[in-house]
Amino acid sequence: RALPASALAGEAGVGAATASAHLAKLVEAEFVTVEARGRHRYFRLFGPDVSAALEALALIAPPLAITSLKQSSRTNALHRSRTCYDHLAGRLGVALMQSLLDHGVITGHDGIHRPAEAVRDRPSSYGRDLVYELSDEAPSVLAELGVDTGRLPPRRPAVRYCVDWSEHQHHLAGGLGAALKARLFALGWVRWGAAPRVVHLTDEGAAGLERTLGLVFV
């Protein structure tokens, strides 16, 4: 989601002037886009390819040392459930994809990330070297959630995956990942947390996902 420079500066622990300088470089490089809302400017990632690159880098980046309870709480929240551009990630995103696989909604792989099997000679294959597809049963199952597979963006793959940096498993991206995230927010099954990217599964959402997809998330 789009956030003001002040919020991003607070998350990064830098001053407003430093944040503005960095954001200007990111906008110029087309890693980040900016939009004006009245007197304020809001920033968001330029697109899903930037998000996928960040997730890939996070897989190999050394973990930051946690030195406070606030940092620990934020890290735990990010691991539990967060957004990855326009879809869900963290343990919730991985569990959602695994549930769709278990119910035969999507097919093609088992959702397990095996680094030794990754295509290493083609960096552009990240998220594309394994093919997931919607099954014949997908429209009826997803209709129970209010997701119409016939209205997914025609120019975007319906099912794509990201390797989740915290869980080292696949979470659901693509048109279906975006549609499911939007629908869960519309139903009130997930809500935004206090920190950027963090989302929380509501009690209604936990019951709804268990009822429709058999997903038990604790």
Residue pairs with C-beta under 8 A, 6 or more apart in sequence:
1 44
1 83
1 192
1 196
2 35
2 42
2 43
2 44
3 42
3 43
3 44
3 196
4 40
4 41
4 42
4 43
5 16
5 19
5 20
5 23
5 41
5 43
6 16
6 19
7 196
8 19
8 23
8 43
8 196
9 15
9 16
9 18
9 19
11 195
11 196
12 19
14 22
23 32
23 34
23 43
26 32
26 43
27 33
27 34
27 43
30 46
31 45
31 46
31 50
32 43
32 44
32 45
32 46
32 50
33 43
33 44
33 45
33 46
34 41
34 42
34 43
35 41
35 42
35 44
36 42
45 51
45 54
45 85
47 85
48 85
48 86
48 173
50 85
51 84
51 85
51 162
52 85
52 126
52 127
52 162
52 173
55 84
55 89
55 162
55 163
55 164
55 165
56 126
56 163
56 165
58 165
58 166
59 163
59 165
59 168
64 71
66 72
66 75
74 195
74 198
77 193
77 195
77 198
77 200
78 90
78 166
78 195
78 197
78 198
79 90
79 91
79 166
79 167
80 90
80 91
80 92
81 88
81 89
81 90
81 91
81 92
81 93
81 190
81 198
81 199
81 200
81 201
82 88
82 89
82 90
82 93
82 197
82 198
82 199
83 89
83 181
83 197
83 199
84 93
84 162
84 164
84 171
84 173
85 173
86 177
86 178
86 181
86 182
87 93
87 162
87 171
87 172
87 173
87 174
87 177
87 178
87 180
87 181
88 96
88 171
88 172
88 177
88 180
88 181
88 184
88 190
88 199
89 162
89 164
89 166
89 171
90 164
90 166
90 167
90 171
91 166
91 167
91 217
92 190
92 199
92 201
92 217
93 164
93 171
93 172
94 111
94 164
94 167
94 169
94 170
94 171
95 215
95 217
96 171
96 172
96 180
96 209
96 213
96 215
97 106
97 111
97 161
97 169
97 170
97 171
97 172
98 111
98 169
99 209
99 213
99 214
99 215
100 106
100 172
100 213
101 107
101 110
101 111
102 214
103 137
103 141
103 213
103 214
104 135
104 137
105 134
105 135
105 137
105 138
105 141
105 142
106 132
106 133
106 134
106 135
106 138
106 159
106 172
106 176
107 132
107 133
107 135
108 130
108 131
108 132
108 133
108 159
109 130
109 131
109 132
109 161
109 170
111 161
111 169
111 170
112 169
112 170
113 163
113 164
113 168
113 169
113 170
118 125
118 129
119 125
119 129
122 129
126 163
127 160
127 161
127 162
127 163
127 173
128 160
130 161
130 170
132 159
132 160
132 161
133 158
133 159
134 149
134 158
134 159
134 176
138 149
139 148
139 149
139 150
141 212
141 213
142 148
142 149
142 176
144 212
145 180
145 183
145 212
145 213
146 183
146 186
146 187
147 176
147 179
147 180
147 183
149 158
149 176
151 179
152 158
152 175
152 176
152 179
153 175
153 178
156 174
156 175
157 174
157 175
158 174
158 175
158 176
159 172
159 174
159 175
159 176
159 177
160 173
160 174
160 177
161 170
161 171
161 172
161 173
161 174
162 170
162 171
162 173
163 169
163 170
164 170
164 171
171 177
172 180
181 190
184 190
184 205
185 191
187 204
187 205
187 208
188 202
188 204
188 205
189 201
189 202
189 204
189 205
189 208
189 209
190 199
190 200
190 201
190 202
190 205
191 199
191 200
191 202
192 198
192 199
192 200
193 199
193 200
201 209
201 217
206 217
209 215
209 217
210 216
